[in-house]
Each structure stands twice: as structure tokens, then as C-alpha cells.
Amino acid sequence: MNKKNIYIIIGARPQFIKYAPLSNEIKKIQNVNLIVIHTGQHYDNNMSNVFFETLNIDSPDINLNINDVSRGEMIGEMIKKIDFEFNKSEPDIVILFGDTNSTLAGAVAASSYSCEIIHIESGLRSYNKKMPEEHNRIVADHLSTILCVASQESKINLLKEGIPENKIFFTGDIMLDTFIKNKKNILSKKAFDKIGLTKNGYIVATIHRKENTSNHKKLHNIFTALNIISKDIFPVVLPIHPATKKALKSLDIDISHIKIINPCDYNTFLSLVSESNFVITDSGGLQKDAFYLKKKTLVCRTESEWPELKENKASILIDPLKFDDIMHTANKLVNSKITYKDLYGNGSASKIINKIILNRLKK
């Protein structure tokens, strides 16, 4: 019996976190070749290699090393090189995560083959077509044959777009699987102590989305606010994304009160979040991580892919062009609490997805 080829396409930090629990499940399947392609989209060691070590997952089989180029060139090169790999061993199943350029490229490359395309974290919509992530996720969804959703809201979005219900599977959030597995290590690490902070006496911030980093007014407002918050409310600790670091060089603003650190591994970063007072971010994934750790989030955006967090008042969306609103909301969130609800399944997404894979392989 010929072995079936399962390809997993990854390229960015959130995808490594989603890949970890599923890789452990797929390894249990007999008679398959599991081939992991890392596009190289996140190439900094603190954004890439350290995650494989921390999450105890095998290094990728193939690294395409595509990075530090324009979005169009990046996607084009990814499609070309992924297709080259597919030509060597034709895929039976291709697995994609989230909404990065790597996701879009993997979906386009796979669409030329008679294979199942499984998109994990399908159906997210911000309804902001200026965001490259929105383009990536829509195209990937409509090219995929199996769409795994983390929430009921995502399923509704897909049905509205005419995707047949028999292609949609509610799995819950695969990032919750990773969180539950690592929760004990996260809560025991006490990372705040190692960088001179006090429990519940600081704020964790991350800013990296292009809609903020490429807009001088937004970036100026956000970092001016973070600097004042860090001086007058609580210290702000910010693991800096390479793109943000580059963008800040063109701004003449005081960020001297912000505690800027290098990107952290998964457990260290969430340990910081776990003992923080609240979170400020423009990230979608961190909103969920903060929710799992029962922390409120000030989101420097006007829309979110996770509307259920907004509805439950766990995420407060603020227009980054409105400086006073950022400051007012930050003051309101001090010592605030959330009401945790089971919005994203129970941490068994990887097992559910693995059953879907097994069923497709039998067919």
C-alpha cells in the first residue's frame, strides 16, 4: 500500500503554535509521509526556531527561506517553491493555518492538485479589505475543501459566502490545545520577576500589524500613549516585532519609558501575560491568549476577527487615530476582570481534525 503524502505549510509564529498539537496527533497515523514546509516568512530566531524548541516539535523538513521582500514577491516565490516540492511527491492532503502570506500561497499551490485542502481557523472576517490578512483568509477559504472553524461565528460567515455546510467542521480553537498543554509551565514560570516587574503591576503590549506600522499617525499615537501609560499608570513591557522596530526608526517620539524587550518564546511570553494587569495589542491571536488567561485587552484596531470577544467585553476595540480614547480606555481597564465563557471548544481541536484526516485517508 502506497503511503499518503500530508503536507503542512507554516511560516509565522502563530502557525507554529497551531501546528504543535496537530503534529503530535498526525504522527499516530500509520502509512503516511508527513512533510512540513516552512516558508521562512518569520526568519528571526526569536520568531521562529525558538518556538520549535519550546513547544517540543520537530524542525520542518523543508525551509524555503523566503522573507524580507515585498508581499507580492513573497507570495509569488512561495507559490513557485511550494509547487516545486509538491511536484516531487504529489500531495494527498495539504494543511494550512490562519491568514498569513504562507497560507494564501499554500492554498493557491495546492489548488492545482487533486488533493484535500484543510484550512484550520477558517471563516475569520474583519470585513476590512485594506488588511492583507483579510485577502489571504478569504482566498484560502474558497480554495479549501475542508474548513475547520474555531467558533460558531466563523461558521456563519462561511455559510453567508455560499460555502456548503458539509465542508465546514466546528473543531474549536487549536491554539487552546497548545495553551492547555503548556498551562502549568506558563503559570509556574514567573517571567515577570526575571525582568524586574511586579505581579499585576505591569501591562503587556504588542504592536505589529501593517495597518498600524505603516501609518505614521497611528504608530505615533499608539507609542506616545504606551510611553505615557508606562510612566503614569503601569510599566509597559513590549516584545518588539522586527517590522515595528524598523518602522519606529522613522518616528521622532519618546519611547524611553516603555520596557522594550526581544520577542519571547511561547511559554515566557504567556507567563508575562498571565501576571499582567491587562494587555494592549493589535494581534488577533493574543486577544484569545489573554482571554484564556482571564485578562482584558485594549485592541488598537477598529475591527476584529473575533467578534465574540468584543461582545463579551473581553476585548475593547479603540481607533488608533483617537489618542484620547486610547488613554481613557487604558485607565478604565486597570484591575478589570473578565467573565470567562467557553467560546472556542474544550481544547480537543487537534484530535477532531485528526479524525477528519483519518476519514479522508480512508476514502
C-alpha positions as CSV (number, residue, x, y, z in Angstrom):
1,M,0.0,0.0,0.0
2,N,1.4,3.4,-1.1
3,K,1.9,5.9,1.7
4,K,-0.2,9.0,1.5
5,N,1.5,12.4,1.5
6,I,0.4,15.0,4.0
7,Y,1.9,18.4,3.7
8,I,1.8,21.1,6.4
9,I,2.6,24.7,5.4
10,I,3.8,27.1,8.1
11,G,5.7,30.3,8.1
12,A,4.9,32.6,11.0
13,R,4.9,32.4,14.8
14,P,1.1,31.8,15.3
15,Q,1.2,28.9,12.9
16,F,4.0,27.2,14.8
17,I,1.7,27.3,17.9
18,K,-1.2,25.9,15.9
19,Y,0.9,23.2,14.3
20,A,2.3,21.8,17.5
21,P,-0.7,19.8,18.8
22,L,-1.7,18.6,15.4
23,S,1.7,17.3,14.6
24,N,1.6,15.1,17.6
25,E,-1.7,13.6,16.5
26,I,-0.8,13.1,12.9
27,K,2.3,11.1,14.0
28,K,-0.1,8.5,15.3
29,I,-1.4,7.8,11.8
30,Q,0.2,4.8,10.0
31,N,1.3,4.7,6.4
32,V,1.7,8.5,5.8
33,N,4.5,10.7,4.8
34,L,4.3,13.9,6.9
35,I,6.2,16.7,5.1
36,V,6.4,20.1,6.9
37,I,7.3,23.1,4.7
38,H,8.4,26.3,6.5
39,T,8.2,29.2,4.0
40,G,10.6,31.3,6.1
41,Q,8.2,34.2,6.5
42,H,9.3,34.6,10.1
43,Y,13.0,34.0,10.0
44,D,14.3,35.7,13.2
45,N,15.4,33.0,15.7
46,N,13.2,34.6,18.4
47,M,10.2,34.5,16.0
48,S,10.9,31.0,14.6
49,N,13.4,28.4,15.8
50,V,12.9,29.0,19.5
51,F,9.2,28.0,19.1
52,F,10.1,24.6,17.8
53,E,12.3,24.0,20.8
54,T,9.9,25.4,23.4
55,L,6.9,23.5,22.0
56,N,8.9,20.3,21.6
57,I,8.1,19.8,17.9
58,D,10.2,18.5,15.1
59,S,12.0,21.1,12.9
60,P,10.5,21.5,9.4
61,D,11.6,19.1,6.7
62,I,12.0,22.0,4.2
63,N,12.8,25.7,4.7
64,L,12.1,27.9,1.7
65,N,13.8,30.9,3.3
66,I,11.5,33.5,1.7
67,N,11.5,36.7,3.6
68,D,12.3,40.4,3.7
69,V,10.7,41.1,0.2
70,S,7.5,42.8,-0.9
71,R,4.2,41.0,-0.2
72,G,3.7,40.3,-4.0
73,E,7.2,38.9,-4.5
74,M,6.9,36.9,-1.3
75,I,3.6,35.2,-2.3
76,G,4.8,34.6,-5.8
77,E,8.1,32.9,-4.7
78,M,6.2,30.9,-2.1
79,I,3.7,29.5,-4.7
80,K,6.6,28.7,-7.1
81,K,8.7,26.9,-4.5
82,I,5.8,25.1,-2.8
83,D,4.6,23.8,-6.2
84,F,8.2,22.6,-6.8
85,E,8.0,20.5,-3.6
86,F,4.5,19.2,-4.5
87,N,5.9,18.1,-7.9
88,K,8.4,15.8,-6.1
89,S,5.8,14.0,-4.1
90,E,2.2,14.8,-5.1
91,P,0.1,15.8,-2.0
92,D,-3.0,13.9,-0.9
93,I,-3.7,16.4,1.9
94,V,-2.4,19.9,2.4
95,I,-2.9,21.6,5.8
96,L,-3.0,25.4,6.2
97,F,-3.3,27.6,9.3
98,G,-4.7,31.1,9.7
99,D,-4.3,34.0,7.4
100,T,-0.6,34.7,6.5
101,N,1.0,35.1,3.1
102,S,2.2,31.5,3.6
103,T,-1.5,30.4,4.0
104,L,-2.5,32.0,0.7
105,A,0.5,30.7,-1.2
106,G,-0.1,27.2,0.1
107,A,-3.8,27.3,-0.9
108,V,-3.0,28.5,-4.4
109,A,-0.2,26.0,-4.9
110,A,-2.4,23.1,-3.6
111,S,-5.4,24.1,-5.8
112,S,-3.5,22.7,-8.9
113,Y,-3.6,19.2,-7.4
114,S,-6.3,16.7,-6.8
115,C,-5.9,16.8,-3.0
116,E,-7.8,17.8,0.1
117,I,-7.0,21.3,1.3
118,I,-7.7,21.7,5.0
119,H,-7.8,25.2,6.3
120,I,-7.6,25.5,10.1
121,E,-9.1,28.7,11.6
122,S,-11.4,29.2,8.6
123,G,-14.2,31.8,8.5
124,L,-12.5,34.7,10.3
125,R,-13.6,38.0,8.9
126,S,-12.7,41.6,9.9
127,Y,-14.6,43.0,6.8
128,N,-11.6,45.3,6.3
129,K,-10.3,44.7,2.8
130,K,-7.4,47.0,3.4
131,M,-5.8,44.3,5.5
132,P,-3.7,41.8,3.6
133,E,-4.7,39.1,6.2
134,E,-8.4,39.5,5.0
135,H,-7.4,38.8,1.4
136,N,-5.3,35.8,2.5
137,R,-8.1,34.2,4.6
138,I,-10.9,34.7,2.1
139,V,-8.9,33.2,-0.8
140,A,-7.7,30.3,1.3
141,D,-11.2,29.6,2.5
142,H,-12.7,29.5,-1.0
143,L,-9.9,27.2,-2.3
144,S,-10.1,24.8,0.6
145,T,-12.1,21.6,0.6
146,I,-12.3,21.2,4.4
147,L,-12.8,24.3,6.6
148,C,-12.2,23.9,10.3
149,V,-13.7,26.7,12.4
150,A,-12.9,27.8,15.9
151,S,-16.2,29.5,16.6
152,Q,-19.8,29.4,15.5
153,E,-19.5,33.0,14.3
154,S,-16.9,31.8,11.8
155,K,-19.2,29.1,10.5
156,I,-21.9,31.7,9.9
157,N,-19.5,33.8,7.9
158,L,-18.7,30.9,5.6
159,L,-22.3,29.9,5.1
160,K,-23.1,33.6,4.2
161,E,-20.4,33.3,1.5
162,G,-22.1,30.2,-0.1
163,I,-19.7,27.6,1.2
164,P,-21.6,24.3,1.6
165,E,-22.2,23.2,5.2
166,N,-20.8,19.7,4.6
167,K,-17.4,21.3,4.1
168,I,-17.4,23.1,7.4
169,F,-16.4,21.5,10.7
170,F,-16.5,23.0,14.1
171,T,-13.3,22.0,15.9
172,G,-12.8,24.8,18.4
173,D,-9.6,26.7,18.6
174,I,-6.4,24.7,18.1
175,M,-4.4,27.4,20.0
176,L,-6.5,26.4,23.1
177,D,-5.0,22.9,22.7
178,T,-1.5,24.3,22.9
179,F,-2.4,26.6,25.8
180,I,-3.9,23.8,27.9
181,K,-0.9,21.5,27.3
182,N,1.5,24.3,28.4
183,K,-0.6,26.0,31.0
184,K,1.3,24.5,34.0
185,N,4.6,25.7,32.6
186,I,3.2,29.1,31.8
187,L,1.7,29.7,35.2
188,S,4.8,28.5,37.1
189,K,7.4,30.4,35.1
190,K,7.1,33.8,36.8
191,A,8.8,35.6,33.9
192,F,7.8,39.0,35.2
193,D,10.2,38.6,38.2
194,K,13.2,38.0,35.9
195,I,12.8,41.4,34.2
196,G,12.2,43.4,37.3
197,L,8.4,43.7,37.2
198,T,5.8,43.1,40.0
199,K,2.8,40.8,39.7
200,N,-0.3,42.5,38.4
201,G,1.7,45.7,38.3
202,Y,2.5,46.0,34.6
203,I,0.9,45.9,31.1
204,V,1.9,43.6,28.2
205,A,1.8,45.2,24.8
206,T,2.4,44.0,21.2
207,I,2.0,46.1,18.1
208,H,2.9,44.6,14.7
209,R,0.0,44.9,12.1
210,K,0.9,46.7,8.9
211,E,-2.2,48.9,9.2
212,N,-0.6,50.4,12.3
213,T,3.2,50.1,11.5
214,S,2.8,51.7,8.0
215,N,0.6,54.6,9.2
216,H,2.8,57.3,10.9
217,K,-0.2,58.9,12.7
218,K,-1.4,55.6,14.1
219,L,2.0,54.5,15.2
220,H,2.8,57.9,16.7
221,N,-0.5,57.8,18.7
222,I,0.0,54.2,19.9
223,F,3.6,54.6,21.1
224,T,3.0,58.0,22.6
225,A,0.2,56.5,24.6
226,L,2.2,53.5,25.6
227,N,5.0,55.7,26.8
228,I,2.6,57.8,28.9
229,I,0.8,54.7,30.2
230,S,4.2,53.2,31.2
231,K,5.2,56.4,33.0
232,D,1.9,57.2,34.7
233,I,-0.2,54.0,35.1
234,F,1.9,50.8,35.0
235,P,5.1,49.9,33.3
236,V,4.5,48.6,29.7
237,V,6.6,45.7,28.6
238,L,6.7,45.2,24.8
239,P,8.4,42.4,23.0
240,I,9.2,44.2,19.8
241,H,8.4,42.7,16.3
242,P,11.2,43.3,13.7
243,A,8.8,45.2,11.4
244,T,7.7,47.5,14.3
245,K,11.3,48.2,15.3
246,K,12.1,49.2,11.7
247,A,9.0,51.5,11.5
248,L,9.8,53.2,14.8
249,K,13.2,54.4,13.4
250,S,11.3,56.8,11.1
251,L,9.4,58.4,14.0
252,D,10.8,61.1,16.3
253,I,8.9,60.2,19.5
254,D,9.8,59.5,23.1
255,I,9.5,55.8,24.0
256,S,12.0,55.9,26.8
257,H,9.5,54.7,29.5
258,I,8.4,51.6,27.6
259,K,10.3,48.4,28.6
260,I,11.1,47.1,25.1
261,I,12.4,43.5,25.0
262,N,13.2,41.0,22.3
263,P,10.5,38.6,21.1
264,C,10.0,35.8,23.6
265,D,9.3,32.1,23.3
266,Y,5.7,30.9,23.8
267,N,5.8,30.0,27.5
268,T,7.8,33.1,28.5
269,F,5.5,35.4,26.7
270,L,2.3,33.9,28.1
271,S,3.9,33.9,31.5
272,L,4.3,37.6,31.2
273,V,0.6,37.9,30.1
274,S,-0.6,35.7,33.0
275,E,0.7,38.0,35.7
276,S,0.0,41.3,33.9
277,N,-2.8,43.8,34.8
278,F,-4.2,43.9,31.2
279,V,-3.0,43.7,27.6
280,I,-2.7,46.3,24.8
281,T,-2.3,44.8,21.3
282,D,-3.3,44.8,17.6
283,S,-3.0,41.0,17.4
284,G,-5.8,38.6,16.9
285,G,-4.1,35.6,18.5
286,L,-3.1,37.5,21.6
287,Q,-6.7,38.5,22.2
288,K,-7.5,34.8,22.6
289,D,-4.5,34.0,24.7
290,A,-5.3,36.9,27.0
291,F,-8.9,35.7,27.2
292,Y,-7.7,32.2,28.2
293,L,-5.6,33.8,31.0
294,K,-8.6,35.9,32.0
295,K,-7.0,39.3,31.1
296,K,-8.8,42.1,29.3
297,T,-7.4,43.5,26.1
298,L,-7.3,47.0,24.6
299,V,-7.2,46.4,20.9
300,C,-5.6,49.2,18.7
301,R,-7.9,48.5,15.8
302,T,-11.5,49.4,14.7
303,E,-12.4,45.8,13.8
304,S,-11.6,42.3,14.9
305,E,-11.8,38.7,13.6
306,W,-13.0,37.6,17.0
307,P,-16.3,39.5,17.5
308,E,-17.4,37.2,20.3
309,L,-14.5,38.6,22.4
310,K,-15.8,42.1,21.8
311,E,-19.4,41.0,22.6
312,N,-18.2,39.5,25.9
313,K,-16.3,42.8,26.7
314,A,-13.0,40.8,26.9
315,S,-11.6,42.9,24.0
316,I,-12.2,46.6,23.8
317,L,-11.6,48.0,20.3
318,I,-10.2,51.5,20.0
319,D,-9.4,53.5,16.9
320,P,-5.6,54.2,17.0
321,L,-6.2,57.6,15.4
322,K,-8.0,58.6,18.6
323,F,-5.3,59.2,21.1
324,D,-7.6,60.4,23.9
325,D,-9.7,57.2,23.6
326,I,-6.6,55.0,24.0
327,M,-5.6,56.8,27.2
328,H,-9.2,56.9,28.6
329,T,-9.7,53.1,27.9
330,A,-6.3,52.2,29.4
331,N,-7.3,54.0,32.6
332,K,-10.6,52.2,32.7
333,L,-9.0,48.7,32.2
334,V,-6.8,48.9,35.3
335,N,-7.7,46.0,37.6
336,S,-10.6,45.0,35.4
337,K,-11.9,41.4,35.3
338,I,-13.5,39.3,32.5
339,T,-16.2,36.7,32.6
340,Y,-14.8,33.6,31.0
341,K,-17.1,31.7,28.7
342,D,-16.5,28.5,26.7
343,L,-16.4,30.2,23.3
344,Y,-13.8,28.1,21.5
345,G,-14.3,24.5,22.3
346,N,-12.6,22.5,25.1
347,G,-9.0,22.1,23.8
348,S,-9.6,19.0,21.6
349,A,-9.4,20.6,18.2
350,S,-6.3,18.7,17.1
351,K,-8.0,15.4,17.9
352,I,-11.1,16.4,16.0
353,I,-9.0,17.5,13.0
354,N,-7.0,14.3,13.1
355,K,-10.2,12.3,12.9
356,I,-11.3,14.3,9.8
357,I,-7.9,13.5,8.3
358,L,-8.2,9.8,9.0
359,N,-11.7,9.7,7.4
360,R,-10.4,11.4,4.3
361,L,-7.5,9.0,4.0
362,K,-9.9,6.0,4.2
363,K,-11.8,7.4,1.3
